[in-house]
Amino acid sequence: FDNSVGDGCFYTDDVWVSPSGNNESSDGTVDFPYRTIEAALDNIAPTADNPITINLTEGLFSPYTSGEDFPIYMFSNVNLKGQDKNLTKLNAFVSGRVIIMENLSNNIISDLTIMGGTAHGSGTSDLGGGIYLNNSNPILRDLIISGNFAAYGAGMFLVNSQPILDHVLVTYNT
């Protein structure tokens, strides 16, 4: 890790997250993973020259199983990779959108199921329960986007965005 970035300790290598991990004593390795994606995002320092992948283990990432807070606000140069779309699941349990990406570049989201997201309210808050993209063009690969709710674009809502979709199943969204 590189502790010269900011006040704390920021990792410049790929990190791991597991529902059985520990945010307080993690070093982000496969042996000592973070418990939440939010904790991993708070402790990494990606750049355009050195993007970082957050590797998610098999399991359910939700408010109830791992304490995950939704939505997950991604930022540029960060990839989010599960073990397999049938084994790694992000489930917001209708606590909010699952993933929000605004004005981002250089992102890949892969090998996940994105579910249980909801977007209700007024203006843009009722758009995109599963994924909300605004001026962002990520690569979305090997995903299942299912069981999300929103007034518009329950599975995914795009604003000024052209993601690359590779083996993405969007189904059973309301």
GUFIZA-539503 format. One record per residue (C-alpha): residue number from 1; chain; y, z, x. Coordinates in Angstrom, 3 decimals. Layout:
! GUFIZA-539503
(zake NUM, A, (Y, Z, X))
...
//
This chain:
! GUFIZA-539503
(zake 1, A, (0.000, 0.000, 0.000))
(zake 2, A, (3.618, -0.438, 0.966))
(zake 3, A, (5.647, 2.722, 0.448))
(zake 4, A, (8.872, 1.090, 1.654))
(zake 5, A, (9.509, -0.425, -1.791))
(zake 6, A, (11.615, 1.851, -4.013))
(zake 7, A, (11.369, 5.641, -4.028))
(zake 8, A, (7.647, 5.911, -4.631))
(zake 9, A, (4.454, 4.304, -3.464))
(zake 10, A, (4.016, 0.712, -4.642))
(zake 11, A, (0.865, -1.308, -4.133))
(zake 12, A, (1.111, -4.891, -2.941))
(zake 13, A, (-2.622, -5.586, -3.347))
(zake 14, A, (-4.631, -6.141, -6.517))
(zake 15, A, (-5.364, -2.977, -8.505))
(zake 16, A, (-8.050, -1.763, -10.921))
(zake 17, A, (-7.825, -0.090, -14.333))
(zake 18, A, (-10.675, 1.550, -16.264))
(zake 19, A, (-10.785, 3.501, -19.553))
(zake 20, A, (-12.439, 6.273, -17.518))
(zake 21, A, (-9.861, 6.112, -14.694))
(zake 22, A, (-7.198, 8.674, -13.855))
(zake 23, A, (-3.464, 7.918, -13.732))
(zake 24, A, (-2.596, 11.053, -11.745))
(zake 25, A, (-5.018, 10.738, -8.833))
(zake 26, A, (-5.606, 6.994, -8.677))
(zake 27, A, (-5.062, 4.767, -5.701))
(zake 28, A, (-5.716, 1.667, -7.844))
(zake 29, A, (-8.977, 0.779, -6.111))
(zake 30, A, (-12.236, -0.057, -7.840))
(zake 31, A, (-13.506, 3.441, -6.899))
(zake 32, A, (-10.353, 5.268, -8.091))
(zake 33, A, (-8.833, 3.085, -10.846))
(zake 34, A, (-5.862, 3.802, -13.063))
(zake 35, A, (-6.597, 4.735, -16.676))
(zake 36, A, (-3.877, 2.582, -18.283))
(zake 37, A, (-2.364, -0.825, -17.650))
(zake 38, A, (1.071, 0.770, -17.962))
(zake 39, A, (0.327, 3.066, -14.982))
(zake 40, A, (-0.787, 0.078, -12.917))
(zake 41, A, (2.371, -1.860, -13.819))
(zake 42, A, (4.492, 1.152, -12.808))
(zake 43, A, (2.885, 1.260, -9.345))
(zake 44, A, (2.798, -2.338, -8.156))
(zake 45, A, (5.325, -4.554, -6.387))
(zake 46, A, (4.447, -8.203, -7.048))
(zake 47, A, (6.498, -11.090, -5.692))
(zake 48, A, (6.370, -14.861, -6.093))
(zake 49, A, (4.753, -15.037, -2.632))
(zake 50, A, (2.370, -12.165, -3.402))
(zake 51, A, (1.329, -12.036, -7.075))
(zake 52, A, (-0.838, -9.064, -8.033))
(zake 53, A, (-3.857, -9.054, -10.312))
(zake 54, A, (-4.553, -6.036, -12.490))
(zake 55, A, (-8.346, -6.044, -12.839))
(zake 56, A, (-9.654, -4.399, -15.994))
(zake 57, A, (-13.183, -3.020, -16.024))
(zake 58, A, (-15.560, -3.428, -18.906))
(zake 59, A, (-14.544, -1.301, -21.883))
(zake 60, A, (-12.087, -0.712, -24.684))
(zake 61, A, (-8.440, -0.181, -23.763))
(zake 62, A, (-6.747, 1.440, -26.772))
(zake 63, A, (-4.535, 4.377, -27.731))
(zake 64, A, (-7.695, 6.327, -28.607))
(zake 65, A, (-10.058, 5.543, -25.723))
(zake 66, A, (-7.800, 5.191, -22.688))
(zake 67, A, (-4.404, 6.360, -23.952))
(zake 68, A, (-3.007, 2.842, -23.562))
(zake 69, A, (0.483, 2.387, -25.021))
(zake 70, A, (1.214, -0.857, -26.826))
(zake 71, A, (2.821, -3.259, -26.496))
(zake 72, A, (2.076, -4.079, -22.888))
(zake 73, A, (5.274, -5.489, -21.389))
(zake 74, A, (4.209, -7.879, -18.649))
(zake 75, A, (6.440, -8.994, -15.810))
(zake 76, A, (6.512, -11.997, -13.483))
(zake 77, A, (3.897, -12.489, -10.776))
(zake 78, A, (1.341, -10.221, -12.472))
(zake 79, A, (-2.074, -11.377, -13.639))
(zake 80, A, (-4.198, -9.456, -16.118))
(zake 81, A, (-7.946, -10.073, -15.717))
(zake 82, A, (-10.841, -8.528, -17.614))
(zake 83, A, (-14.530, -8.641, -16.679))
(zake 84, A, (-15.469, -10.926, -19.587))
(zake 85, A, (-13.853, -11.724, -22.943))
(zake 86, A, (-16.797, -10.051, -24.703))
(zake 87, A, (-16.769, -6.934, -22.506))
(zake 88, A, (-13.083, -6.106, -21.903))
(zake 89, A, (-11.016, -5.507, -25.041))
(zake 90, A, (-7.377, -4.604, -25.603))
(zake 91, A, (-7.097, -3.063, -29.068))
(zake 92, A, (-3.698, -1.809, -30.222))
(zake 93, A, (-5.188, -0.399, -33.458))
(zake 94, A, (-2.076, -1.669, -35.324))
(zake 95, A, (0.240, 0.528, -33.228))
(zake 96, A, (2.304, -2.512, -32.146))
(zake 97, A, (1.992, -5.902, -30.520))
(zake 98, A, (-0.645, -6.177, -27.816))
(zake 99, A, (1.210, -8.199, -25.132))
(zake 100, A, (4.865, -9.204, -24.802))
(zake 101, A, (6.039, -11.720, -22.224))
(zake 102, A, (9.742, -12.588, -22.087))
(zake 103, A, (11.419, -14.734, -19.414))
(zake 104, A, (8.412, -14.550, -17.095))
(zake 105, A, (6.792, -16.853, -14.583))
(zake 106, A, (3.622, -17.013, -12.516))
(zake 107, A, (1.220, -15.175, -14.853))
(zake 108, A, (-2.471, -15.579, -15.720))
(zake 109, A, (-4.144, -13.592, -18.490))
(zake 110, A, (-7.907, -14.050, -18.567))
(zake 111, A, (-11.325, -12.784, -19.630))
(zake 112, A, (-10.172, -10.484, -22.467))
(zake 113, A, (-10.285, -9.929, -26.187))
(zake 114, A, (-6.835, -9.216, -27.624))
(zake 115, A, (-7.050, -7.475, -30.990))
(zake 116, A, (-5.520, -4.995, -33.405))
(zake 117, A, (-1.924, -6.007, -32.709))
(zake 118, A, (0.733, -5.881, -35.378))
(zake 119, A, (4.284, -7.129, -35.663))
(zake 120, A, (6.230, -6.107, -38.747))
(zake 121, A, (9.920, -5.576, -39.257))
(zake 122, A, (12.875, -7.902, -39.225))
(zake 123, A, (14.106, -10.593, -36.869))
(zake 124, A, (11.810, -11.161, -33.914))
(zake 125, A, (9.947, -7.881, -34.439))
(zake 126, A, (7.745, -9.537, -37.069))
(zake 127, A, (6.541, -12.325, -34.732))
(zake 128, A, (3.295, -12.415, -32.753))
(zake 129, A, (0.942, -9.501, -33.312))
(zake 130, A, (-1.481, -10.387, -30.508))
(zake 131, A, (0.760, -12.123, -27.975))
(zake 132, A, (4.499, -12.765, -28.144))
(zake 133, A, (5.799, -15.331, -25.640))
(zake 134, A, (9.499, -16.023, -25.207))
(zake 135, A, (10.558, -18.414, -22.449))
(zake 136, A, (7.280, -17.786, -20.598))
(zake 137, A, (4.535, -20.228, -19.652))
(zake 138, A, (1.447, -18.264, -18.580))
(zake 139, A, (-2.057, -19.577, -18.112))
(zake 140, A, (-4.241, -18.065, -20.854))
(zake 141, A, (-7.904, -18.451, -19.938))
(zake 142, A, (-11.168, -17.327, -21.540))
(zake 143, A, (-9.573, -15.213, -24.275))
(zake 144, A, (-10.455, -14.190, -27.798))
(zake 145, A, (-7.369, -13.416, -29.892))
(zake 146, A, (-8.644, -11.937, -33.144))
(zake 147, A, (-7.840, -9.350, -35.794))
(zake 148, A, (-4.064, -9.246, -35.275))
(zake 149, A, (-1.394, -9.002, -37.990))
(zake 150, A, (2.177, -10.330, -38.266))
(zake 151, A, (4.526, -12.020, -40.715))
(zake 152, A, (4.471, -15.093, -38.436))
(zake 153, A, (2.084, -16.054, -35.638))
(zake 154, A, (-0.282, -13.144, -36.043))
(zake 155, A, (-2.473, -14.190, -33.122))
(zake 156, A, (0.256, -15.658, -30.933))
(zake 157, A, (3.907, -16.612, -31.413))
(zake 158, A, (5.711, -18.918, -28.990))
(zake 159, A, (9.463, -19.258, -28.485))
(zake 160, A, (10.564, -21.818, -25.863))
(zake 161, A, (7.146, -21.412, -24.244))
(zake 162, A, (4.357, -23.797, -23.285))
(zake 163, A, (1.370, -21.781, -22.069))
(zake 164, A, (-1.691, -23.486, -20.655))
(zake 165, A, (-4.632, -22.641, -22.925))
(zake 166, A, (-8.100, -22.864, -21.375))
(zake 167, A, (-11.013, -21.734, -23.557))
(zake 168, A, (-8.892, -19.617, -25.923))
(zake 169, A, (-10.275, -18.764, -29.359))
(zake 170, A, (-7.642, -17.709, -31.911))
(zake 171, A, (-9.405, -16.590, -35.078))
(zake 172, A, (-9.320, -14.113, -37.981))
(zake 173, A, (-5.666, -13.211, -37.596))
(zake 174, A, (-3.569, -12.411, -40.689))
//
